[in-house]
Amino acid sequence: EELLRAGEFLLNEFDAVARRVKRVATGWEPQFTIAADALISRATLFELCESFYATGAPTRLRLRAETLSGTLEALQNGLADIALGVAADSVGPGLQAAPLGTAGFVYAVAPHHPLARLEATLTEEHMRQHRAVAVADSTQRGRGVSHNLLPGQDVLTVPTMQHKLEAQLRGLGAGFLPTALAQPFINAGRLVVKPVQQGERSFRVAYAWRQTRHAADGARALRWWLDHLKHAGTREALLNNHHQS
């Protein structure tokens, strides 16, 4: 009886694999990996995943949460098929890229943070005296890159942009946040935007993918994602639809 049960299980597994191979033979990748930077809206990313699954494609999706140079590195190392939210000027040879948009940042602190009461425009010296909250670079090579950290400044390093937001809401530190992510909390009075001497910060970001030799014959999952990323509304939502994340 045990042998029959095991045999039935194995036969079902073989049938499932055979059906999957047959579907994949139509040009769909067995697995498609998306590296999403901390700037990317999780809500919009999951909405795209829902739409992809609705096609009935046999491709298994895999999401990677990356930050700063780690996002592009995942693509360069073959750990991802597409990278969302890479620096527009960092994409090298062997990769293709298209603009995703511009991400604006504001320097924000909690209302009870000491900097919130300072009326003057913040200088580097003002900022250096208070702890910064920074998102760790997810690169596997070296120490990675960091932005807006000053020499000698105390730093609280966190793994994601959501952690950074939470830390700043609690007054654990200060720093630049994506405007779209911070805006609902600014409107609610839970964050205070401070003018800084360096002025406003904004970065051009892109999405990138690896070139495929036989794109016409396969890579249907890649083509699906690239087709959807051509829509301006989708690109805008990926950068700005943080209120539902």
C-alpha positions in Angstrom: 0.0 0.0 0.0 2.9 2.4 0.8 4.5 1.6 -2.5 1.3 2.3 -4.4 0.9 5.6 -2.5 4.5 6.6 -3.3 4.1 5.5 -6.9 1.0 7.5 -7.4 2.7 10.6 -5.9 5.7 10.2 -8.2 3.4 9.7 -11.3 1.5 12.9 -10.5 4.8 14.7 -10.0 6.1 13.5 -13.4 2.8 14.6 -15.0 3.1 18.1 -13.5 6.7 18.4 -14.6 5.8 17.3 -18.1 3.0 19.8 -18.4 5.3 22.6 -17.1 8.0 21.7 -19.6 5.4 21.8 -22.4 4.3 25.2 -21.4 7.8 26.6 -21.0 8.6 25.3 -24.5 6.2 28.0 -25.8 8.8 30.6 -24.9 8.1 31.4 -21.3 11.1 31.5 -18.9 11.0 28.8 -16.2 11.8 31.6 -13.6 11.9 35.4 -13.9 13.7 37.4 -11.2 13.0 41.1 -10.5 15.5 43.1 -8.4 13.5 46.0 -6.9 15.3 48.9 -5.3 14.2 50.4 -2.0 12.7 53.4 -4.0 10.2 51.1 -5.7 6.6 51.0 -4.6 5.8 47.6 -3.2 2.0 48.1 -3.9 2.6 48.8 -7.6 5.1 45.9 -7.9 2.6 43.4 -6.5 -0.2 44.8 -8.7 2.1 44.1 -11.7 2.7 40.6 -10.3 -1.1 40.0 -10.1 -1.5 41.1 -13.7 1.3 38.8 -14.8 -0.2 35.8 -13.0 -3.5 36.6 -14.7 -2.0 35.7 -18.0 -1.6 32.1 -17.0 2.1 32.1 -17.8 4.0 29.1 -16.4 6.9 31.4 -15.3 7.7 31.5 -11.6 8.4 35.0 -10.3 11.1 35.8 -7.8 11.5 39.2 -6.1 14.7 40.5 -4.7 14.8 43.5 -2.4 17.9 45.5 -3.1 19.3 48.9 -2.3 21.7 51.4 -4.0 24.5 49.6 -6.0 23.2 46.2 -5.0 20.2 46.6 -7.3 22.3 46.9 -10.5 24.8 44.4 -9.1 22.1 41.7 -8.9 21.5 42.2 -12.7 25.1 42.3 -13.6 25.8 39.1 -11.7 23.0 37.2 -13.4 20.9 37.0 -10.1 18.1 39.0 -11.7 16.5 39.4 -15.2 15.4 42.9 -14.7 16.3 45.7 -12.2 13.9 48.4 -11.2 15.2 51.7 -9.7 18.9 51.8 -10.7 20.8 55.0 -11.1 20.3 56.2 -14.6 24.0 56.9 -15.2 25.3 53.7 -13.8 24.2 51.1 -16.4 27.2 49.7 -18.2 27.8 47.7 -21.4 26.0 44.4 -22.0 22.8 45.8 -20.4 19.9 47.8 -21.7 18.1 50.5 -19.8 15.2 52.9 -20.1 14.2 55.9 -17.9 11.9 55.2 -15.0 11.6 58.8 -13.8 12.9 61.2 -11.3 12.8 60.5 -7.6 12.7 63.6 -5.4 13.9 63.6 -1.7 13.2 65.8 1.3 15.1 66.2 4.5 12.6 65.2 7.2 12.5 64.8 11.0 9.9 63.9 13.6 8.2 66.9 15.3 9.9 66.1 18.6 13.4 65.9 17.0 15.7 68.7 18.0 16.2 69.8 14.4 12.4 70.4 14.0 12.6 73.4 16.3 15.5 75.0 14.5 14.2 77.8 12.3 17.3 78.4 10.2 18.2 76.6 7.0 20.2 73.5 8.0 23.9 73.5 7.3 26.1 70.5 7.2 27.3 71.4 10.7 23.7 71.3 12.0 23.1 67.9 10.4 26.4 66.5 11.6 25.5 67.0 15.2 22.5 64.6 15.0 22.2 60.9 14.1 21.5 60.1 10.5 19.3 57.1 9.4 20.7 55.3 6.4 19.6 52.3 4.3 22.4 49.8 3.9 23.7 49.1 0.5 22.8 45.5 -0.5 25.9 45.0 -2.6 27.9 41.9 -2.0 31.2 43.5 -3.0 33.0 45.9 -0.8 31.3 48.4 1.4 28.9 49.8 -1.1 27.9 53.4 -1.5 26.3 55.9 0.8 24.6 59.2 0.3 24.3 62.3 2.4 26.4 61.0 5.3 28.8 63.4 6.9 32.3 62.6 8.4 32.0 62.0 12.1 28.2 61.7 12.1 26.5 59.1 14.1 24.5 56.7 11.9 21.7 54.2 12.4 21.9 51.7 9.5 18.6 49.9 8.6 17.8 47.3 5.9 15.0 48.9 4.0 13.4 52.3 3.2 10.4 51.3 5.3 12.7 50.8 8.3 14.3 54.2 7.6 10.8 55.9 7.5 9.8 54.2 10.8 13.1 55.2 12.5 12.6 58.8 11.5 9.0 58.9 12.5 10.2 57.7 16.0 12.8 60.5 16.1 15.7 58.1 16.1 17.5 60.1 13.5 17.2 62.4 10.5 17.8 62.1 6.8 16.5 62.4 3.3 13.4 60.4 2.4 11.7 59.9 -1.0 9.1 62.7 -1.2 6.3 60.4 -2.3 7.0 58.1 0.6 7.1 60.9 3.2 4.3 63.1 1.9 1.4 61.4 3.7 3.2 61.7 7.0 4.2 65.3 6.3 0.5 66.0 5.6 -0.5 64.3 8.9 2.1 66.3 10.8 4.2 63.3 11.7 7.2 64.5 9.8 8.6 68.0 9.4 10.4 69.0 6.2 13.5 71.1 6.9 15.2 73.3 4.3 18.9 72.4 3.8 21.7 74.5 2.5 22.4 72.1 -0.3 18.9 72.6 -1.8 16.5 69.9 -3.0 17.7 66.5 -4.0 16.5 64.5 -6.9 17.9 61.5 -8.9 17.1 60.2 -12.3 16.4 56.5 -12.0 16.0 53.8 -14.7 15.1 50.1 -15.1 17.6 47.8 -16.8 17.7 44.3 -18.2 20.1 41.9 -19.7 20.2 41.6 -23.4 18.9 38.3 -24.8 20.3 36.6 -27.9 17.0 35.1 -29.0 14.5 37.6 -27.8 12.2 37.0 -30.7 12.0 33.2 -30.0 11.6 33.3 -26.2 11.9 35.6 -23.1 8.2 36.1 -23.1 8.2 37.1 -19.4 10.8 39.7 -20.0 8.8 41.1 -23.0 5.7 41.2 -20.8 7.4 43.3 -18.2 9.1 45.6 -20.7 5.8 46.1 -22.5 4.1 47.2 -19.2 7.0 49.4 -18.2 6.5 51.4 -21.4 3.3 52.9 -19.9 4.1 56.2 -18.2 1.4 55.6 -15.6 3.1 52.4 -14.5 6.5 54.0 -14.3 5.1 56.9 -12.3 3.3 54.5 -9.9 6.4 52.5 -9.3 8.1 55.6 -8.0 5.3 57.4 -6.3 2.5 55.0 -5.2 3.9 54.5 -1.7 0.8 55.4 0.3 -0.6 51.9 -0.1 2.7 50.1 0.5 
